[in-house]
Amino acid sequence: MPSATMTSKGQFTMPAEVRKKLGFKSGKKRPIMELSGVGKWDGPPVTIEEMNEIIRRGWAELLKDDEVQK
């Protein structure tokens, strides 16, 4: 799963595959509002509880992967 990194200045570094899919070019400045709707969800509605469970499982996987790498 691609991930972005935020610098100490609050800038984000987005993986090339994400930039390509979104049509972003490096060095080009765009208004932040252009990102509105970029992550649109086309699936069925999801409850807060379901979102929290998905996040919890994701963190559990990340922590498990981190332990394996140590």
PDB file with one MODEL, atoms N, CA, C and O in Angstrom:
MODEL        1
ATOM      1  N   MET A   1       0.841  -1.172   0.000  1.00  0.00           N
ATOM      2  CA  MET A   1       0.000   0.000   0.000  1.00  0.00           C
ATOM      3  C   MET A   1       0.889   1.238   0.000  1.00  0.00           C
ATOM      4  O   MET A   1       1.760   1.371   0.860  1.00  0.00           O
ATOM      5  N   PRO A   2       0.680   2.147  -0.956  1.00  0.00           N
ATOM      6  CA  PRO A   2       1.485   3.363  -1.001  1.00  0.00           C
ATOM      7  C   PRO A   2       1.235   4.236   0.233  1.00  0.00           C
ATOM      8  O   PRO A   2       0.133   4.251   0.781  1.00  0.00           O
ATOM      9  N   SER A   3       2.254   4.948   0.651  1.00  0.00           N
ATOM     10  CA  SER A   3       2.078   5.862   1.777  1.00  0.00           C
ATOM     11  C   SER A   3       2.772   7.179   1.481  1.00  0.00           C
ATOM     12  O   SER A   3       3.755   7.234   0.741  1.00  0.00           O
ATOM     13  N   ALA A   4       2.239   8.236   2.074  1.00  0.00           N
ATOM     14  CA  ALA A   4       2.817   9.573   1.915  1.00  0.00           C
ATOM     15  C   ALA A   4       3.592   9.908   3.181  1.00  0.00           C
ATOM     16  O   ALA A   4       3.319   9.369   4.253  1.00  0.00           O
ATOM     17  N   THR A   5       4.546  10.790   3.043  1.00  0.00           N
ATOM     18  CA  THR A   5       5.357  11.230   4.165  1.00  0.00           C
ATOM     19  C   THR A   5       5.180  12.730   4.339  1.00  0.00           C
ATOM     20  O   THR A   5       5.197  13.481   3.363  1.00  0.00           O
ATOM     21  N   MET A   6       5.007  13.169   5.589  1.00  0.00           N
ATOM     22  CA  MET A   6       4.912  14.598   5.850  1.00  0.00           C
ATOM     23  C   MET A   6       6.234  15.071   6.448  1.00  0.00           C
ATOM     24  O   MET A   6       6.737  14.482   7.404  1.00  0.00           O
ATOM     25  N   THR A   7       6.787  16.128   5.883  1.00  0.00           N
ATOM     26  CA  THR A   7       8.050  16.676   6.371  1.00  0.00           C
ATOM     27  C   THR A   7       7.811  17.536   7.601  1.00  0.00           C
ATOM     28  O   THR A   7       6.667  17.799   7.974  1.00  0.00           O
ATOM     29  N   SER A   8       8.891  17.968   8.224  1.00  0.00           N
ATOM     30  CA  SER A   8       8.773  18.833   9.402  1.00  0.00           C
ATOM     31  C   SER A   8       8.152  20.186   9.048  1.00  0.00           C
ATOM     32  O   SER A   8       7.659  20.895   9.926  1.00  0.00           O
ATOM     33  N   LYS A   9       8.176  20.540   7.766  1.00  0.00           N
ATOM     34  CA  LYS A   9       7.554  21.793   7.317  1.00  0.00           C
ATOM     35  C   LYS A   9       6.088  21.608   6.933  1.00  0.00           C
ATOM     36  O   LYS A   9       5.437  22.553   6.488  1.00  0.00           O
ATOM     37  N   GLY A  10       5.563  20.380   7.105  1.00  0.00           N
ATOM     38  CA  GLY A  10       4.168  20.125   6.787  1.00  0.00           C
ATOM     39  C   GLY A  10       3.922  19.837   5.318  1.00  0.00           C
ATOM     40  O   GLY A  10       2.777  19.860   4.866  1.00  0.00           O
ATOM     41  N   GLN A  11       4.977  19.567   4.571  1.00  0.00           N
ATOM     42  CA  GLN A  11       4.826  19.233   3.155  1.00  0.00           C
ATOM     43  C   GLN A  11       4.729  17.715   3.008  1.00  0.00           C
ATOM     44  O   GLN A  11       5.343  16.962   3.763  1.00  0.00           O
ATOM     45  N   PHE A  12       3.943  17.285   2.018  1.00  0.00           N
ATOM     46  CA  PHE A  12       3.766  15.858   1.793  1.00  0.00           C
ATOM     47  C   PHE A  12       4.557  15.391   0.589  1.00  0.00           C
ATOM     48  O   PHE A  12       4.627  16.071  -0.434  1.00  0.00           O
ATOM     49  N   THR A  13       5.150  14.217   0.731  1.00  0.00           N
ATOM     50  CA  THR A  13       5.804  13.544  -0.380  1.00  0.00           C
ATOM     51  C   THR A  13       4.905  12.381  -0.760  1.00  0.00           C
ATOM     52  O   THR A  13       4.676  11.470   0.035  1.00  0.00           O
ATOM     53  N   MET A  14       4.401  12.423  -1.981  1.00  0.00           N
ATOM     54  CA  MET A  14       3.477  11.412  -2.465  1.00  0.00           C
ATOM     55  C   MET A  14       4.207  10.431  -3.376  1.00  0.00           C
ATOM     56  O   MET A  14       5.003  10.856  -4.213  1.00  0.00           O
ATOM     57  N   PRO A  15       3.956   9.127  -3.235  1.00  0.00           N
ATOM     58  CA  PRO A  15       4.620   8.150  -4.107  1.00  0.00           C
ATOM     59  C   PRO A  15       4.299   8.411  -5.583  1.00  0.00           C
ATOM     60  O   PRO A  15       3.220   8.904  -5.914  1.00  0.00           O
ATOM     61  N   ALA A  16       5.240   8.078  -6.457  1.00  0.00           N
ATOM     62  CA  ALA A  16       5.091   8.317  -7.892  1.00  0.00           C
ATOM     63  C   ALA A  16       3.832   7.658  -8.453  1.00  0.00           C
ATOM     64  O   ALA A  16       3.143   8.249  -9.284  1.00  0.00           O
ATOM     65  N   GLU A  17       3.525   6.431  -8.003  1.00  0.00           N
ATOM     66  CA  GLU A  17       2.345   5.747  -8.544  1.00  0.00           C
ATOM     67  C   GLU A  17       1.051   6.486  -8.206  1.00  0.00           C
ATOM     68  O   GLU A  17       0.102   6.464  -8.989  1.00  0.00           O
ATOM     69  N   VAL A  18       1.009   7.138  -7.045  1.00  0.00           N
ATOM     70  CA  VAL A  18      -0.178   7.915  -6.657  1.00  0.00           C
ATOM     71  C   VAL A  18      -0.249   9.186  -7.487  1.00  0.00           C
ATOM     72  O   VAL A  18      -1.309   9.544  -8.000  1.00  0.00           O
ATOM     73  N   ARG A  19       0.900   9.876  -7.618  1.00  0.00           N
ATOM     74  CA  ARG A  19       0.929  11.103  -8.435  1.00  0.00           C
ATOM     75  C   ARG A  19       0.488  10.818  -9.861  1.00  0.00           C
ATOM     76  O   ARG A  19      -0.270  11.589 -10.451  1.00  0.00           O
ATOM     77  N   LYS A  20       0.966   9.706 -10.414  1.00  0.00           N
ATOM     78  CA  LYS A  20       0.613   9.345 -11.788  1.00  0.00           C
ATOM     79  C   LYS A  20      -0.886   9.096 -11.916  1.00  0.00           C
ATOM     80  O   LYS A  20      -1.527   9.589 -12.845  1.00  0.00           O
ATOM     81  N   LYS A  21      -1.438   8.332 -10.981  1.00  0.00           N
ATOM     82  CA  LYS A  21      -2.871   8.016 -11.027  1.00  0.00           C
ATOM     83  C   LYS A  21      -3.723   9.281 -10.905  1.00  0.00           C
ATOM     84  O   LYS A  21      -4.766   9.391 -11.549  1.00  0.00           O
ATOM     85  N   LEU A  22      -3.281  10.233 -10.081  1.00  0.00           N
ATOM     86  CA  LEU A  22      -4.034  11.471  -9.878  1.00  0.00           C
ATOM     87  C   LEU A  22      -3.719  12.530 -10.933  1.00  0.00           C
ATOM     88  O   LEU A  22      -4.388  13.562 -11.001  1.00  0.00           O
ATOM     89  N   GLY A  23      -2.706  12.275 -11.751  1.00  0.00           N
ATOM     90  CA  GLY A  23      -2.344  13.220 -12.793  1.00  0.00           C
ATOM     91  C   GLY A  23      -1.555  14.420 -12.291  1.00  0.00           C
ATOM     92  O   GLY A  23      -1.564  15.474 -12.926  1.00  0.00           O
ATOM     93  N   PHE A  24      -0.873  14.274 -11.161  1.00  0.00           N
ATOM     94  CA  PHE A  24      -0.068  15.361 -10.601  1.00  0.00           C
ATOM     95  C   PHE A  24       1.313  15.357 -11.227  1.00  0.00           C
ATOM     96  O   PHE A  24       1.900  14.297 -11.449  1.00  0.00           O
ATOM     97  N   LYS A  25       1.826  16.530 -11.508  1.00  0.00           N
ATOM     98  CA  LYS A  25       3.179  16.683 -12.039  1.00  0.00           C
ATOM     99  C   LYS A  25       4.060  17.309 -10.961  1.00  0.00           C
ATOM    100  O   LYS A  25       3.610  18.198 -10.238  1.00  0.00           O
ATOM    101  N   SER A  26       5.300  16.860 -10.844  1.00  0.00           N
ATOM    102  CA  SER A  26       6.187  17.416  -9.826  1.00  0.00           C
ATOM    103  C   SER A  26       6.512  18.866 -10.127  1.00  0.00           C
ATOM    104  O   SER A  26       6.649  19.266 -11.283  1.00  0.00           O
ATOM    105  N   GLY A  27       6.630  19.640  -9.066  1.00  0.00           N
ATOM    106  CA  GLY A  27       6.980  21.049  -9.194  1.00  0.00           C
ATOM    107  C   GLY A  27       5.811  21.961  -9.532  1.00  0.00           C
ATOM    108  O   GLY A  27       5.956  23.183  -9.488  1.00  0.00           O
ATOM    109  N   LYS A  28       4.662  21.399  -9.865  1.00  0.00           N
ATOM    110  CA  LYS A  28       3.504  22.216 -10.222  1.00  0.00           C
ATOM    111  C   LYS A  28       2.717  22.558  -8.971  1.00  0.00           C
ATOM    112  O   LYS A  28       2.370  21.672  -8.190  1.00  0.00           O
ATOM    113  N   LYS A  29       2.436  23.833  -8.777  1.00  0.00           N
ATOM    114  CA  LYS A  29       1.642  24.261  -7.631  1.00  0.00           C
ATOM    115  C   LYS A  29       0.173  24.272  -8.025  1.00  0.00           C
ATOM    116  O   LYS A  29      -0.204  24.781  -9.081  1.00  0.00           O
ATOM    117  N   ARG A  30      -0.655  23.694  -7.143  1.00  0.00           N
ATOM    118  CA  ARG A  30      -2.094  23.646  -7.380  1.00  0.00           C
ATOM    119  C   ARG A  30      -2.816  24.021  -6.095  1.00  0.00           C
ATOM    120  O   ARG A  30      -2.326  23.732  -5.003  1.00  0.00           O
ATOM    121  N   PRO A  31      -3.963  24.655  -6.210  1.00  0.00           N
ATOM    122  CA  PRO A  31      -4.735  24.979  -4.997  1.00  0.00           C
ATOM    123  C   PRO A  31      -5.142  23.700  -4.266  1.00  0.00           C
ATOM    124  O   PRO A  31      -5.493  22.704  -4.899  1.00  0.00           O
ATOM    125  N   ILE A  32      -5.096  23.728  -2.956  1.00  0.00           N
ATOM    126  CA  ILE A  32      -5.426  22.555  -2.150  1.00  0.00           C
ATOM    127  C   ILE A  32      -6.855  22.099  -2.409  1.00  0.00           C
ATOM    128  O   ILE A  32      -7.157  20.914  -2.270  1.00  0.00           O
ATOM    129  N   MET A  33      -7.735  23.015  -2.781  1.00  0.00           N
ATOM    130  CA  MET A  33      -9.128  22.655  -3.026  1.00  0.00           C
ATOM    131  C   MET A  33      -9.269  21.715  -4.233  1.00  0.00           C
ATOM    132  O   MET A  33     -10.286  21.037  -4.374  1.00  0.00           O
ATOM    133  N   GLU A  34      -8.262  21.676  -5.092  1.00  0.00           N
ATOM    134  CA  GLU A  34      -8.317  20.747  -6.223  1.00  0.00           C
ATOM    135  C   GLU A  34      -8.251  19.286  -5.756  1.00  0.00           C
ATOM    136  O   GLU A  34      -8.581  18.373  -6.513  1.00  0.00           O
ATOM    137  N   LEU A  35      -7.830  19.077  -4.523  1.00  0.00           N
ATOM    138  CA  LEU A  35      -7.774  17.718  -3.989  1.00  0.00           C
ATOM    139  C   LEU A  35      -9.140  17.241  -3.502  1.00  0.00           C
ATOM    140  O   LEU A  35      -9.321  16.057  -3.218  1.00  0.00           O
ATOM    141  N   SER A  36     -10.089  18.148  -3.405  1.00  0.00           N
ATOM    142  CA  SER A  36     -11.424  17.784  -2.942  1.00  0.00           C
ATOM    143  C   SER A  36     -12.020  16.714  -3.857  1.00  0.00           C
ATOM    144  O   SER A  36     -12.094  16.892  -5.073  1.00  0.00           O
ATOM    145  N   GLY A  37     -12.436  15.619  -3.263  1.00  0.00           N
ATOM    146  CA  GLY A  37     -13.053  14.543  -4.022  1.00  0.00           C
ATOM    147  C   GLY A  37     -12.078  13.561  -4.640  1.00  0.00           C
ATOM    148  O   GLY A  37     -12.506  12.598  -5.276  1.00  0.00           O
ATOM    149  N   VAL A  38     -10.773  13.775  -4.471  1.00  0.00           N
ATOM    150  CA  VAL A  38      -9.771  12.883  -5.061  1.00  0.00           C
ATOM    151  C   VAL A  38      -9.925  11.468  -4.510  1.00  0.00           C
ATOM    152  O   VAL A  38      -9.761  10.491  -5.241  1.00  0.00           O
ATOM    153  N   GLY A  39     -10.234  11.361  -3.242  1.00  0.00           N
ATOM    154  CA  GLY A  39     -10.387  10.052  -2.608  1.00  0.00           C
ATOM    155  C   GLY A  39     -11.839   9.629  -2.513  1.00  0.00           C
ATOM    156  O   GLY A  39     -12.246   9.033  -1.515  1.00  0.00           O
ATOM    157  N   LYS A  40     -12.618   9.923  -3.525  1.00  0.00           N
ATOM    158  CA  LYS A  40     -14.049   9.646  -3.490  1.00  0.00           C
ATOM    159  C   LYS A  40     -14.323   8.157  -3.272  1.00  0.00           C
ATOM    160  O   LYS A  40     -13.679   7.298  -3.874  1.00  0.00           O
ATOM    161  N   TRP A  41     -15.278   7.874  -2.410  1.00  0.00           N
ATOM    162  CA  TRP A  41     -15.686   6.507  -2.110  1.00  0.00           C
ATOM    163  C   TRP A  41     -16.943   6.194  -2.892  1.00  0.00           C
ATOM    164  O   TRP A  41     -17.954   6.879  -2.734  1.00  0.00           O
ATOM    165  N   ASP A  42     -16.901   5.167  -3.738  1.00  0.00           N
ATOM    166  CA  ASP A  42     -18.052   4.784  -4.554  1.00  0.00           C
ATOM    167  C   ASP A  42     -18.783   3.567  -3.999  1.00  0.00           C
ATOM    168  O   ASP A  42     -19.741   3.089  -4.606  1.00  0.00           O
ATOM    169  N   GLY A  43     -18.342   3.068  -2.861  1.00  0.00           N
ATOM    170  CA  GLY A  43     -18.950   1.872  -2.284  1.00  0.00           C
ATOM    171  C   GLY A  43     -20.145   2.207  -1.410  1.00  0.00           C
ATOM    172  O   GLY A  43     -20.600   3.350  -1.375  1.00  0.00           O
ATOM    173  N   PRO A  44     -20.646   1.212  -0.712  1.00  0.00           N
ATOM    174  CA  PRO A  44     -21.787   1.434   0.168  1.00  0.00           C
ATOM    175  C   PRO A  44     -21.379   2.278   1.372  1.00  0.00           C
ATOM    176  O   PRO A  44     -20.196   2.350   1.705  1.00  0.00           O
ATOM    177  N   PRO A  45     -22.349   2.916   2.026  1.00  0.00           N
ATOM    178  CA  PRO A  45     -22.019   3.716   3.223  1.00  0.00           C
ATOM    179  C   PRO A  45     -21.341   2.854   4.282  1.00  0.00           C
ATOM    180  O   PRO A  45     -21.636   1.667   4.425  1.00  0.00           O
ATOM    181  N   VAL A  46     -20.428   3.479   5.018  1.00  0.00           N
ATOM    182  CA  VAL A  46     -19.684   2.788   6.066  1.00  0.00           C
ATOM    183  C   VAL A  46     -19.881   3.565   7.359  1.00  0.00           C
ATOM    184  O   VAL A  46     -19.790   4.792   7.372  1.00  0.00           O
ATOM    185  N   THR A  47     -20.151   2.849   8.445  1.00  0.00           N
ATOM    186  CA  THR A  47     -20.347   3.514   9.734  1.00  0.00           C
ATOM    187  C   THR A  47     -19.002   3.896  10.338  1.00  0.00           C
ATOM    188  O   THR A  47     -17.956   3.391   9.931  1.00  0.00           O
ATOM    189  N   ILE A  48     -19.048   4.785  11.304  1.00  0.00           N
ATOM    190  CA  ILE A  48     -17.832   5.180  12.032  1.00  0.00           C
ATOM    191  C   ILE A  48     -17.210   3.947  12.694  1.00  0.00           C
ATOM    192  O   ILE A  48     -15.990   3.787  12.704  1.00  0.00           O
ATOM    193  N   GLU A  49     -18.051   3.090  13.240  1.00  0.00           N
ATOM    194  CA  GLU A  49     -17.550   1.890  13.899  1.00  0.00           C
ATOM    195  C   GLU A  49     -16.798   0.998  12.906  1.00  0.00           C
ATOM    196  O   GLU A  49     -15.747   0.446  13.231  1.00  0.00           O
ATOM    197  N   GLU A  50     -17.349   0.860  11.683  1.00  0.00           N
ATOM    198  CA  GLU A  50     -16.676   0.059  10.664  1.00  0.00           C
ATOM    199  C   GLU A  50     -15.347   0.698  10.254  1.00  0.00           C
ATOM    200  O   GLU A  50     -14.349   0.003  10.060  1.00  0.00           O
ATOM    201  N   MET A  51     -15.345   2.023  10.127  1.00  0.00           N
ATOM    202  CA  MET A  51     -14.097   2.723   9.797  1.00  0.00           C
ATOM    203  C   MET A  51     -13.055   2.499  10.882  1.00  0.00           C
ATOM    204  O   MET A  51     -11.893   2.219  10.589  1.00  0.00           O
ATOM    205  N   ASN A  52     -13.477   2.625  12.143  1.00  0.00           N
ATOM    206  CA  ASN A  52     -12.543   2.425  13.254  1.00  0.00           C
ATOM    207  C   ASN A  52     -11.988   1.015  13.265  1.00  0.00           C
ATOM    208  O   ASN A  52     -10.807   0.819  13.554  1.00  0.00           O
ATOM    209  N   GLU A  53     -12.818   0.027  12.955  1.00  0.00           N
ATOM    210  CA  GLU A  53     -12.353  -1.368  12.923  1.00  0.00           C
ATOM    211  C   GLU A  53     -11.338  -1.572  11.801  1.00  0.00           C
ATOM    212  O   GLU A  53     -10.329  -2.249  11.993  1.00  0.00           O
ATOM    213  N   ILE A  54     -11.599  -0.992  10.640  1.00  0.00           N
ATOM    214  CA  ILE A  54     -10.675  -1.103   9.514  1.00  0.00           C
ATOM    215  C   ILE A  54      -9.340  -0.452   9.872  1.00  0.00           C
ATOM    216  O   ILE A  54      -8.280  -1.006   9.582  1.00  0.00           O
ATOM    217  N   ILE A  55      -9.393   0.714  10.496  1.00  0.00           N
ATOM    218  CA  ILE A  55      -8.173   1.412  10.919  1.00  0.00           C
ATOM    219  C   ILE A  55      -7.425   0.560  11.943  1.00  0.00           C
ATOM    220  O   ILE A  55      -6.205   0.417  11.865  1.00  0.00           O
ATOM    221  N   ARG A  56      -8.167  -0.009  12.911  1.00  0.00           N
ATOM    222  CA  ARG A  56      -7.537  -0.839  13.939  1.00  0.00           C
ATOM    223  C   ARG A  56      -6.826  -2.035  13.308  1.00  0.00           C
ATOM    224  O   ARG A  56      -5.696  -2.356  13.677  1.00  0.00           O
ATOM    225  N   ARG A  57      -7.486  -2.688  12.362  1.00  0.00           N
ATOM    226  CA  ARG A  57      -6.867  -3.845  11.695  1.00  0.00           C
ATOM    227  C   ARG A  57      -5.640  -3.422  10.897  1.00  0.00           C
ATOM    228  O   ARG A  57      -4.634  -4.130  10.868  1.00  0.00           O
ATOM    229  N   GLY A  58      -5.732  -2.260  10.248  1.00  0.00           N
ATOM    230  CA  GLY A  58      -4.594  -1.761   9.475  1.00  0.00           C
ATOM    231  C   GLY A  58      -3.395  -1.493  10.357  1.00  0.00           C
ATOM    232  O   GLY A  58      -2.271  -1.862  10.015  1.00  0.00           O
ATOM    233  N   TRP A  59      -3.630  -0.843  11.513  1.00  0.00           N
ATOM    234  CA  TRP A  59      -2.529  -0.578  12.440  1.00  0.00           C
ATOM    235  C   TRP A  59      -1.954  -1.877  12.985  1.00  0.00           C
ATOM    236  O   TRP A  59      -0.741  -2.002  13.150  1.00  0.00           O
ATOM    237  N   ALA A  60      -2.834  -2.852  13.266  1.00  0.00           N
ATOM    238  CA  ALA A  60      -2.353  -4.136  13.777  1.00  0.00           C
ATOM    239  C   ALA A  60      -1.425  -4.785  12.752  1.00  0.00           C
ATOM    240  O   ALA A  60      -0.391  -5.341  13.120  1.00  0.00           O
ATOM    241  N   GLU A  61      -1.786  -4.718  11.475  1.00  0.00           N
ATOM    242  CA  GLU A  61      -0.933  -5.274  10.413  1.00  0.00           C
ATOM    243  C   GLU A  61       0.393  -4.535  10.336  1.00  0.00           C
ATOM    244  O   GLU A  61       1.450  -5.154  10.218  1.00  0.00           O
ATOM    245  N   LEU A  62       0.335  -3.199  10.405  1.00  0.00           N
ATOM    246  CA  LEU A  62       1.570  -2.412  10.344  1.00  0.00           C
ATOM    247  C   LEU A  62       2.487  -2.746  11.515  1.00  0.00           C
ATOM    248  O   LEU A  62       3.696  -2.896  11.342  1.00  0.00           O
ATOM    249  N   LEU A  63       1.910  -2.862  12.700  1.00  0.00           N
ATOM    250  CA  LEU A  63       2.714  -3.193  13.877  1.00  0.00           C
ATOM    251  C   LEU A  63       3.298  -4.588  13.757  1.00  0.00           C
ATOM    252  O   LEU A  63       4.447  -4.818  14.134  1.00  0.00           O
ATOM    253  N   LYS A  64       2.504  -5.533  13.229  1.00  0.00           N
ATOM    254  CA  LYS A  64       2.989  -6.901  13.038  1.00  0.00           C
ATOM    255  C   LYS A  64       4.138  -6.907  12.032  1.00  0.00           C
ATOM    256  O   LYS A  64       5.158  -7.559  12.258  1.00  0.00           O
ATOM    257  N   ASP A  65       3.976  -6.185  10.926  1.00  0.00           N
ATOM    258  CA  ASP A  65       5.030  -6.104   9.912  1.00  0.00           C
ATOM    259  C   ASP A  65       6.291  -5.482  10.503  1.00  0.00           C
ATOM    260  O   ASP A  65       7.404  -5.912  10.197  1.00  0.00           O
ATOM    261  N   ASP A  66       6.112  -4.467  11.352  1.00  0.00           N
ATOM    262  CA  ASP A  66       7.250  -3.796  11.983  1.00  0.00           C
ATOM    263  C   ASP A  66       7.998  -4.766  12.877  1.00  0.00           C
ATOM    264  O   ASP A  66       9.228  -4.752  12.890  1.00  0.00           O
ATOM    265  N   GLU A  67       7.298  -5.607  13.622  1.00  0.00           N
ATOM    266  CA  GLU A  67       7.936  -6.582  14.498  1.00  0.00           C
ATOM    267  C   GLU A  67       8.714  -7.609  13.677  1.00  0.00           C
ATOM    268  O   GLU A  67       9.794  -8.036  14.087  1.00  0.00           O
ATOM    269  N   VAL A  68       8.182  -8.007  12.530  1.00  0.00           N
ATOM    270  CA  VAL A  68       8.838  -8.983  11.670  1.00  0.00           C
ATOM    271  C   VAL A  68      10.158  -8.414  11.145  1.00  0.00           C
ATOM    272  O   VAL A  68      11.141  -9.142  11.010  1.00  0.00           O
ATOM    273  N   GLN A  69      10.176  -7.111  10.851  1.00  0.00           N
ATOM    274  CA  GLN A  69      11.367  -6.482  10.274  1.00  0.00           C
ATOM    275  C   GLN A  69      12.465  -6.288  11.310  1.00  0.00           C
ATOM    276  O   GLN A  69      13.624  -6.115  10.933  1.00  0.00           O
ATOM    277  N   LYS A  70      12.145  -6.310  12.596  1.00  0.00           N
ATOM    278  CA  LYS A  70      13.164  -6.077  13.640  1.00  0.00           C
ATOM    279  C   LYS A  70      14.070  -7.244  13.839  1.00  0.00           C
ATOM    280  O   LYS A  70      14.969  -7.192  14.679  1.00  0.00           O
TER     281      LYS A  70
ENDMDL
END
